[in-house]
Amino acid sequence: MRLFGKKWGIMASSLVVSLTLAACSSTSSPASTAVSGGAAGTGGKAVGFIFVGAKDDYGYNQAAYIGSQGVEKAFPDLKVLRSENVPETAEAERVMEEMIRNGAKIIFPTSYGHLDPALNVAKRHPDVLFYHQGGLKTAANLGTYFGTIWEPVYLAGIAAGKMSKTGKLGYIVSVPIPQVLLNVNAFELGAKSVNPSATTTVVFTGSWCDPAQQANAANSMIDQGIDVLSQHQDCTKTVIETAERRGALSVGYHAEASVLAPKGWITGSIWNWSDLYVDMVKTGIAGTFKGSKYDGKYRGQLKDNVVQLTPYGSAVPEDVKKLVDKGKADLVAGTLNPFSGPIKDQKGVVKIEAGAKLELDKLEATDYFVEGVIGSIPK
């Protein structure tokens, strides 16, 4: 997932395979009628989705793919065009242009690095509506959306901190963008709320999906006595399976993956895109995008059901479930804010003053680790 920051070229080598629209699928029934209207998004016969990875990665792309299936079910008269493994280059423009030629008037570019290509295509096609996942820039016919995934990550941290026997947690992450740092901080704060001595060791892989590096990091952490692993990676399978094989507990991310860890799964922080995608398509079809909540930067929350906590694994005792459920209820009610001050960074410097509660925009600019996190942020 590429929320904020730069385009990290180190992942490009695995994604530069050029795709034709044969990679797009249209698994819904052929459109019988075009949607009428004149605003962007209202006159097409298809909706397009582009993914930076594979639909079965047990992670970021799988969550978005499941969301596209929700659109397919809700709009049987619209073709759903999909393309996987679309690199964050001009190739993304080519795929979107092809989708438009095939009748798409609404397109979902789902990776951060698809934003600039989408902006270029949007400028050439003012009658097409674009919903970009995770970006910060917008246009007259392009809005961005995301969710406060750090909320369920905090809750997962509570469960991890309570269940760890060593008090040593591990977090395998990709690159040092603000949303990654924010999630690590939320996890550690959740763990520390129930176990003040809990620590979270962080390893950066420098990639959104590199199974070899993920396995090396997971094994190294377990060798150091870390007994709960979580991650911020696009593909999550390797870390979860490694933890399960080594007898460690695991916390998932992006998509439900408990089937990979029947013994060690605790819970996971996931996206519930289907309802949101369906509402965004309805908004486009109705011609009411302009002035809607999607016309700009939209962020769904736990209370909106855009981000969720997965069901608990078999290893989670009832007292831990009740503790996490209480935290969830307080987050939804607004009586709990994990980032209420005072909060210090790794060096003991106060980053959030006592009594202060950071707004979302400031949280999304996080550039530090909180006390209790072990590891340095790459420059």
C-alpha positions as CSV (number, residue, x, y, z in Angstrom):
1,M,0.0,0.0,0.0
2,R,1.4,3.4,-1.0
3,L,-0.2,6.0,1.3
4,F,1.9,9.3,1.3
5,G,5.5,9.7,0.6
6,K,7.6,9.0,-2.5
7,K,7.5,6.3,-5.0
8,W,9.8,3.7,-3.7
9,G,11.6,2.3,-6.8
10,I,13.0,-0.7,-5.0
11,M,9.8,-2.6,-5.5
12,A,9.5,-1.9,-9.2
13,S,11.6,-4.8,-10.4
14,S,8.9,-7.3,-9.4
15,L,6.1,-5.2,-11.1
16,V,7.5,-4.1,-14.4
17,V,5.9,-6.8,-16.5
18,S,3.8,-5.1,-19.1
19,L,0.2,-6.1,-19.0
20,T,-2.4,-5.9,-21.7
21,L,-6.1,-5.6,-21.0
22,A,-6.3,-9.3,-21.3
23,A,-5.3,-9.1,-17.7
24,C,-8.6,-7.3,-17.0
25,S,-11.5,-9.5,-16.3
26,S,-15.1,-8.9,-16.9
27,T,-16.8,-11.5,-14.8
28,S,-20.2,-9.8,-14.6
29,S,-22.9,-10.2,-17.1
30,P,-22.7,-7.9,-20.1
31,A,-24.2,-4.5,-19.6
32,S,-27.7,-4.3,-20.9
33,T,-28.1,-0.6,-20.7
34,A,-25.9,2.4,-20.3
35,V,-26.4,4.7,-17.3
36,S,-27.7,8.0,-18.5
37,G,-26.4,11.4,-17.4
38,G,-23.8,14.1,-18.2
39,A,-21.6,14.4,-15.1
40,A,-18.3,12.5,-14.8
41,G,-19.0,8.8,-14.2
42,T,-22.6,8.7,-15.3
43,G,-22.6,7.5,-18.9
44,G,-20.6,4.4,-18.9
45,K,-21.2,0.7,-19.2
46,A,-18.3,-0.4,-17.0
47,V,-16.3,0.2,-13.8
48,G,-12.5,-0.3,-13.8
49,F,-10.2,-1.4,-11.0
50,I,-6.4,-1.6,-11.2
51,F,-4.3,-3.3,-8.6
52,V,-0.6,-3.1,-8.1
53,G,-0.3,-6.7,-7.0
54,A,-2.2,-10.0,-7.2
55,K,-5.7,-10.5,-6.1
56,D,-4.8,-13.4,-3.8
57,D,-2.0,-11.8,-1.8
58,Y,-3.8,-12.2,1.5
59,G,-3.3,-8.5,1.8
60,Y,-3.8,-5.1,0.3
61,N,-4.7,-6.1,-3.2
62,Q,-6.9,-9.0,-2.0
63,A,-8.9,-6.5,0.1
64,A,-9.4,-4.2,-2.8
65,Y,-10.4,-7.1,-5.1
66,I,-13.0,-8.3,-2.6
67,G,-14.4,-4.7,-2.7
68,S,-14.6,-4.9,-6.5
69,Q,-16.7,-8.1,-6.1
70,G,-19.1,-6.1,-4.0
71,V,-19.5,-3.6,-6.8
72,E,-20.0,-6.5,-9.3
73,K,-22.8,-7.9,-7.2
74,A,-24.5,-4.5,-6.6
75,F,-24.5,-3.5,-10.3
76,P,-25.2,-6.5,-12.5
77,D,-25.7,-4.2,-15.5
78,L,-22.2,-2.8,-15.3
79,K,-19.1,-4.7,-16.5
80,V,-16.4,-4.8,-13.9
81,L,-13.0,-4.5,-15.5
82,R,-10.0,-5.6,-13.5
83,S,-6.2,-5.5,-14.0
84,E,-3.7,-7.0,-11.6
85,N,0.0,-6.3,-11.2
86,V,-0.2,-2.9,-12.8
87,P,3.1,-1.0,-12.0
88,E,3.1,2.5,-10.8
89,T,4.3,3.9,-14.1
90,A,3.0,5.1,-17.4
91,E,1.7,1.5,-17.9
92,A,-1.0,2.4,-15.4
93,E,-2.1,5.2,-17.8
94,R,-2.2,2.7,-20.7
95,V,-4.4,0.3,-18.7
96,M,-6.8,3.0,-17.6
97,E,-7.1,4.3,-21.2
98,E,-7.9,0.8,-22.4
99,M,-10.6,0.5,-19.7
100,I,-12.1,3.8,-20.9
101,R,-12.2,2.5,-24.5
102,N,-14.1,-0.5,-23.1
103,G,-16.8,1.7,-21.6
104,A,-15.5,2.6,-18.1
105,K,-16.7,5.9,-16.8
106,I,-15.7,5.2,-13.2
107,I,-12.2,3.9,-12.4
108,F,-10.6,2.9,-9.1
109,P,-6.7,3.2,-9.2
110,T,-6.0,1.4,-5.9
111,S,-2.3,2.0,-5.1
112,Y,-0.6,5.3,-4.1
113,G,1.7,5.3,-7.0
114,H,-1.2,5.1,-9.4
115,L,-2.2,8.6,-8.4
116,D,-0.1,10.6,-10.9
117,P,-1.0,8.4,-13.8
118,A,-4.7,8.7,-12.8
119,L,-4.4,12.5,-12.6
120,N,-2.9,12.5,-16.1
121,V,-5.7,10.3,-17.5
122,A,-8.4,12.3,-15.6
123,K,-7.2,15.5,-17.2
124,R,-7.6,14.0,-20.7
125,H,-11.0,12.5,-19.8
126,P,-13.1,15.0,-17.8
127,D,-16.2,12.8,-18.4
128,V,-14.6,9.9,-16.4
129,L,-14.7,9.8,-12.6
130,F,-11.6,8.5,-10.7
131,Y,-11.6,7.3,-7.0
132,H,-8.0,7.0,-5.9
133,Q,-7.1,4.9,-2.9
134,G,-4.9,6.6,-0.3
135,G,-3.7,9.8,-2.1
136,L,-3.6,13.4,-1.1
137,K,-4.0,15.2,-4.4
138,T,-7.4,15.7,-6.1
139,A,-8.9,17.0,-9.3
140,A,-12.3,18.1,-10.5
141,N,-13.1,14.5,-11.5
142,L,-10.8,12.7,-9.0
143,G,-11.3,12.2,-5.3
144,T,-9.2,10.2,-2.8
145,Y,-10.3,7.9,0.0
146,F,-8.8,5.8,2.7
147,G,-9.4,4.8,6.3
148,T,-8.1,5.1,9.8
149,I,-6.6,1.6,9.9
150,W,-4.5,2.6,12.9
151,E,-7.7,2.2,15.0
152,P,-8.0,-1.6,14.7
153,V,-4.1,-1.8,14.7
154,Y,-4.3,-0.2,18.2
155,L,-6.8,-2.8,19.3
156,A,-4.7,-5.6,17.8
157,G,-1.8,-4.2,19.9
158,I,-3.9,-4.6,23.0
159,A,-4.5,-8.2,22.2
160,A,-0.8,-8.8,21.3
161,G,0.5,-7.1,24.5
162,K,-1.8,-9.1,26.6
163,M,-1.0,-12.4,25.0
164,S,2.7,-12.1,24.6
165,K,4.7,-14.2,27.1
166,T,7.9,-12.3,26.6
167,G,6.6,-8.8,26.1
168,K,8.5,-8.7,22.9
169,L,6.5,-7.9,19.8
170,G,7.7,-7.7,16.2
171,Y,6.6,-5.5,13.3
172,I,7.8,-6.2,9.8
173,V,7.2,-3.1,7.6
174,S,7.9,-1.9,4.1
175,V,9.2,1.7,3.9
176,P,9.2,4.7,6.3
177,I,6.2,6.6,5.1
178,P,3.9,8.3,7.7
179,Q,1.1,5.7,7.6
180,V,3.6,2.9,8.3
181,L,5.1,4.8,11.3
182,L,1.6,5.7,12.5
183,N,0.5,2.0,12.5
184,V,3.7,0.9,14.4
185,N,3.0,3.6,17.0
186,A,-0.6,2.6,17.4
187,F,0.3,-1.0,17.9
188,E,2.9,-0.2,20.5
189,L,0.6,2.2,22.3
190,G,-2.1,-0.5,22.4
191,A,0.3,-3.1,23.7
192,K,1.7,-0.7,26.3
193,S,-1.8,0.2,27.5
194,V,-2.1,-3.4,29.0
195,N,1.7,-4.2,29.4
196,P,3.8,-1.1,30.2
197,S,7.0,-3.0,29.6
198,A,6.0,-4.2,26.1
199,T,8.3,-3.4,23.2
200,T,7.8,-3.5,19.5
201,T,10.9,-4.3,17.4
202,V,10.7,-3.0,13.8
203,V,12.4,-4.3,10.7
204,F,12.1,-2.4,7.3
205,T,12.2,-4.7,4.3
206,G,12.4,-1.8,1.8
207,S,9.7,-3.5,-0.3
208,W,5.9,-3.9,-0.3
209,C,6.1,-7.6,-1.2
210,D,9.3,-9.5,-0.9
211,P,8.6,-13.0,0.6
212,A,12.3,-13.8,1.0
213,Q,13.0,-10.7,3.1
214,Q,9.8,-11.2,5.0
215,A,10.8,-14.7,6.0
216,N,14.3,-13.6,7.0
217,A,13.0,-10.9,9.2
218,A,10.3,-13.1,10.8
219,N,12.8,-15.9,11.6
220,S,15.4,-13.4,13.0
221,M,12.8,-11.8,15.2
222,I,11.6,-15.2,16.6
223,D,15.2,-16.2,17.2
224,Q,15.5,-13.0,19.4
225,G,12.6,-14.1,21.6
226,I,9.8,-12.1,19.9
227,D,6.6,-14.2,20.2
228,V,4.0,-12.0,18.4
229,L,4.5,-10.8,14.8
230,S,2.6,-8.2,12.8
231,Q,3.4,-6.4,9.6
232,H,2.7,-3.6,7.2
233,Q,3.2,-5.4,3.9
234,D,1.1,-5.7,0.8
235,C,1.4,-9.5,0.8
236,T,1.0,-11.0,4.2
237,K,1.1,-14.8,3.7
238,T,4.8,-15.4,4.3
239,V,5.0,-13.6,7.7
240,I,1.9,-15.3,9.0
241,E,3.0,-18.8,7.8
242,T,6.5,-18.4,9.2
243,A,5.1,-17.4,12.6
244,E,2.8,-20.3,12.6
245,R,5.5,-22.8,11.7
246,R,7.8,-21.4,14.4
247,G,5.1,-21.5,17.1
248,A,4.8,-17.7,17.4
249,L,1.5,-15.7,17.4
250,S,0.5,-13.5,14.5
251,V,-1.6,-10.4,13.9
252,G,-2.8,-9.9,10.3
253,Y,-3.2,-6.8,8.1
254,H,-5.3,-5.7,5.1
255,A,-7.3,-8.9,4.7
256,E,-8.6,-11.9,6.7
257,A,-5.9,-14.6,6.7
258,S,-6.7,-16.7,9.8
259,V,-6.8,-19.8,7.6
260,L,-3.0,-19.5,7.3
261,A,-2.5,-19.7,11.1
262,P,-5.2,-21.9,12.8
263,K,-3.1,-22.1,16.0
264,G,-1.4,-18.8,16.3
265,W,-3.8,-16.2,14.7
266,I,-4.8,-13.5,17.2
267,T,-6.7,-11.1,15.0
268,G,-6.1,-8.7,12.1
269,S,-6.8,-5.1,11.0
270,I,-8.6,-5.2,7.7
271,W,-10.4,-3.1,5.1
272,N,-14.1,-3.3,4.4
273,W,-14.1,-1.7,1.0
274,S,-17.3,-3.3,-0.5
275,D,-19.9,-1.0,1.0
276,L,-17.8,2.1,0.4
277,Y,-17.0,1.2,-3.2
278,V,-20.7,0.6,-3.9
279,D,-21.7,3.9,-2.4
280,M,-19.0,5.7,-4.5
281,V,-20.2,4.1,-7.6
282,K,-23.8,5.1,-6.8
283,T,-22.6,8.6,-6.2
284,G,-20.9,8.6,-9.6
285,I,-23.9,7.1,-11.5
286,A,-26.2,9.7,-9.9
287,G,-24.0,12.5,-11.0
288,T,-23.6,13.8,-7.5
289,F,-19.9,13.5,-7.0
290,K,-19.4,17.2,-7.0
291,G,-20.0,18.4,-3.5
292,S,-20.2,14.9,-2.0
293,K,-18.0,13.6,0.8
294,Y,-15.9,11.9,-1.9
295,D,-15.2,15.1,-3.7
296,G,-11.8,15.7,-2.0
297,K,-10.1,13.6,0.7
298,Y,-12.4,11.1,2.4
299,R,-11.3,9.0,5.4
300,G,-13.6,6.3,6.7
301,Q,-13.2,5.2,10.4
302,L,-13.9,2.3,12.6
303,K,-17.3,3.7,13.4
304,D,-18.1,3.8,9.7
305,N,-17.1,0.1,9.3
306,V,-14.6,1.0,6.7
307,V,-11.8,-0.5,8.8
308,Q,-12.4,-3.5,10.9
309,L,-10.9,-6.0,13.4
310,T,-11.2,-9.6,12.2
311,P,-12.7,-12.4,14.3
312,Y,-10.4,-13.6,17.0
313,G,-8.4,-16.8,16.6
314,S,-8.8,-19.9,18.7
315,A,-5.9,-19.0,20.9
316,V,-7.4,-15.8,22.2
317,P,-8.9,-16.2,25.7
318,E,-12.2,-14.6,26.8
319,D,-10.6,-12.0,29.0
320,V,-8.5,-10.7,26.2
321,K,-11.6,-10.6,23.9
322,K,-13.5,-8.6,26.5
323,L,-10.6,-6.1,26.9
324,V,-10.3,-5.5,23.2
325,D,-14.0,-5.3,22.7
326,K,-14.2,-2.6,25.4
327,G,-11.4,-0.7,23.6
328,K,-13.3,-0.9,20.4
329,A,-16.5,0.4,22.0
330,D,-14.6,3.3,23.4
331,L,-13.0,4.1,20.1
332,V,-16.3,4.1,18.3
333,A,-17.9,6.2,21.0
334,G,-15.1,8.7,20.8
335,T,-14.2,8.3,24.5
336,L,-10.8,6.8,23.7
337,N,-8.1,8.5,21.7
338,P,-4.8,6.4,21.6
339,F,-2.9,9.5,20.7
340,S,-3.9,11.7,23.6
341,G,-0.8,13.3,25.2
342,P,1.6,13.1,26.7
343,I,3.3,10.9,24.2
344,K,7.1,10.8,23.8
345,D,9.3,9.6,21.0
346,Q,12.1,7.1,21.3
347,K,14.5,9.8,22.6
348,G,12.1,10.9,25.3
349,V,11.1,14.1,23.5
350,V,7.4,15.0,24.0
351,K,5.7,14.8,20.6
352,I,2.1,15.2,21.8
353,E,1.6,17.5,24.9
354,A,-0.4,16.4,27.9
355,G,-4.1,16.9,27.2
356,A,-3.6,17.4,23.4
357,K,-5.3,15.2,20.9
358,L,-3.9,15.3,17.3
359,E,-6.3,15.7,14.4
360,L,-6.2,13.2,11.6
361,D,-4.1,15.4,9.2
362,K,-1.4,15.7,11.8
363,L,-1.4,12.0,12.6
364,E,-1.1,11.3,8.9
365,A,2.2,13.3,9.0
366,T,3.8,11.1,11.6
367,D,7.6,11.0,11.3
368,Y,8.8,9.4,14.5
369,F,8.5,6.2,16.6
370,V,7.0,6.4,20.1
371,E,8.8,5.2,23.3
372,G,8.9,1.4,23.4
373,V,9.6,0.9,19.7
374,I,13.0,-0.6,18.9
375,G,14.5,0.2,15.6
376,S,15.6,3.2,13.5
377,I,13.7,5.0,10.8
378,P,15.7,4.8,7.5
379,K,16.6,8.2,6.1
